[in-house]
């Protein structure tokens, strides 16, 4: 027996395959169906389907429907769908070199991929970008300083 969480226009409804088996649904072709449920007749037409998200017209009313099976529900319960921004603590020198320029200042809020520092190493200049969001707590180097690989150059909070 399968278990689904069907969300219809922001209203969650738990459905199992036994409930679905009790529906009397006849395909009318062209994504249209004649459905009898609880002794009531409905005309339904799937207008748009993208994966498990549907736009359905039932007796002239438009509904947005999302279907979540057991796996979808487990992934959501585990929080794996949450788009959480990664917080960064410290920024370290990726290689030995010289600090060419510092693109941030203490107290500045940074988002992922923002430019933090420019480092010259092996006759090449490299931009160091933020791996996640954070606020600059302190800067441990100044322009022209030599740094070692792994040395903390910016402290974030």
C-alpha positions as CSV (number, residue, x, y, z in Angstrom):
1,X,0.0,0.0,0.0
2,X,1.5,3.3,-1.1
3,X,1.2,6.5,0.9
4,X,1.2,9.9,-0.7
5,X,1.0,13.5,0.6
6,X,-0.9,15.5,-2.0
7,X,-0.9,19.2,-1.6
8,X,-3.9,21.0,-3.3
9,X,-3.6,24.8,-3.4
10,X,-1.5,24.8,-0.1
11,X,-3.8,22.2,1.7
12,X,-2.0,18.9,2.4
13,X,-4.1,15.7,2.1
14,X,-2.9,12.3,3.0
15,X,-3.8,9.7,0.4
16,X,-3.1,6.0,0.1
17,X,-3.6,3.6,-2.7
18,X,-6.7,2.1,-1.2
19,X,-8.4,5.5,-1.4
20,X,-7.3,5.9,-5.0
21,X,-8.6,2.4,-5.9
22,X,-12.1,3.5,-4.7
23,X,-12.2,6.4,-7.2
24,X,-14.2,5.8,-10.4
25,X,-12.1,7.6,-13.0
26,X,-12.6,7.3,-16.7
27,X,-10.2,8.9,-19.2
28,X,-11.8,11.1,-21.7
29,X,-8.6,11.6,-23.7
30,X,-6.5,14.7,-24.0
31,X,-5.6,14.7,-20.3
32,X,-9.4,14.9,-19.3
33,X,-11.1,12.6,-16.9
34,X,-14.6,11.9,-15.6
35,X,-14.3,11.1,-11.9
36,X,-16.9,9.9,-9.4
37,X,-16.0,10.1,-5.8
38,X,-18.4,9.9,-2.8
39,X,-21.3,9.7,-5.2
40,X,-20.4,13.1,-6.8
41,X,-19.3,13.6,-10.4
42,X,-16.3,15.7,-11.4
43,X,-14.8,16.7,-14.7
44,X,-11.0,17.1,-14.4
45,X,-8.4,18.2,-16.9
46,X,-4.7,18.2,-16.3
47,X,-3.6,21.6,-17.8
48,X,0.1,21.4,-17.1
49,X,2.4,18.8,-15.5
50,X,6.0,19.3,-14.5
51,X,7.3,16.3,-12.6
52,X,5.1,15.9,-9.5
53,X,3.5,19.4,-9.8
54,X,0.3,19.7,-11.7
55,X,-2.2,22.4,-12.7
56,X,-5.6,20.8,-12.7
57,X,-9.0,22.2,-13.7
58,X,-11.8,20.5,-11.8
59,X,-15.4,21.6,-12.7
60,X,-14.1,25.0,-13.8
61,X,-11.9,25.6,-10.7
62,X,-8.1,25.7,-11.1
63,X,-5.9,23.9,-8.5
64,X,-2.2,23.6,-8.1
65,X,-1.3,20.1,-7.0
66,X,1.9,18.6,-5.7
67,X,2.4,14.9,-5.1
68,X,4.9,13.6,-2.6
69,X,5.6,9.9,-2.3
70,X,7.2,8.2,0.7
71,X,10.7,9.0,-0.6
72,X,9.9,12.7,-1.2
73,X,8.4,12.9,2.3
74,X,11.5,11.3,3.9
75,X,13.9,13.6,2.1
76,X,11.8,16.6,3.3
77,X,11.7,15.3,6.9
78,X,15.4,14.9,6.9
79,X,15.8,18.5,5.8
80,X,17.7,17.6,2.6
81,X,15.6,20.0,0.6
82,X,16.4,23.0,2.7
83,X,18.6,25.4,0.8
84,X,20.7,26.5,3.6
85,X,23.5,28.9,3.1
86,X,26.9,27.7,4.2
87,X,28.4,29.8,7.0
88,X,32.2,30.3,6.8
89,X,34.5,30.7,9.8
90,X,38.0,31.5,8.7
91,X,39.5,32.2,5.3
92,X,42.9,30.6,4.8
93,X,45.5,31.2,2.2
94,X,45.1,28.5,-0.5
95,X,48.9,28.6,-1.3
96,X,52.0,30.6,-0.3
97,X,52.2,34.0,-1.8
98,X,51.9,37.8,-1.5
99,X,48.7,39.7,-0.6
100,X,48.1,42.0,-3.6
101,X,44.8,43.5,-2.4
102,X,42.1,43.0,0.2
103,X,38.6,43.4,-1.1
104,X,36.7,43.4,2.2
105,X,36.8,45.3,5.5
106,X,35.8,44.3,9.1
107,X,32.1,44.3,9.7
108,X,31.3,43.7,6.0
109,X,28.7,41.1,5.2
110,X,29.6,38.8,2.4
111,X,27.6,36.3,0.2
112,X,28.9,33.2,-1.4
113,X,31.3,33.9,-4.3
114,X,32.0,37.5,-3.2
115,X,35.7,38.5,-3.8
116,X,37.7,38.5,-0.6
117,X,41.3,38.8,-1.3
118,X,43.8,38.9,-4.2
119,X,46.9,36.7,-3.8
120,X,50.0,36.6,-6.1
121,X,51.6,33.2,-6.2
122,X,54.0,31.7,-8.8
123,X,53.7,34.9,-11.0
124,X,49.9,34.5,-11.2
125,X,47.3,36.6,-9.4
126,X,44.5,34.6,-7.8
127,X,41.2,35.9,-6.4
128,X,40.0,34.2,-3.3
129,X,36.1,34.0,-3.2
130,X,33.9,33.4,-0.2
131,X,32.8,29.8,0.1
132,X,29.6,30.9,1.9
133,X,28.0,33.8,3.7
134,X,29.5,35.6,6.7
135,X,30.5,38.8,8.3
136,X,34.2,39.8,8.4
137,X,35.3,39.8,12.0
138,X,39.0,40.7,11.5
139,X,41.7,40.8,8.8
140,X,45.0,39.3,9.9
141,X,47.1,40.5,6.9
142,X,47.7,43.7,5.0
143,X,48.6,44.3,1.3
144,X,52.2,43.3,0.6
145,X,52.3,40.6,3.3
146,X,53.8,37.2,2.6
147,X,51.5,34.3,3.6
148,X,52.0,30.6,4.0
149,X,49.5,28.0,2.7
150,X,46.8,27.4,5.3
151,X,47.5,30.7,7.2
152,X,44.4,32.4,8.5
153,X,44.0,35.6,6.6
154,X,40.5,36.7,7.4
155,X,38.4,35.7,10.4
156,X,34.6,35.5,9.9
157,X,31.7,35.4,12.3
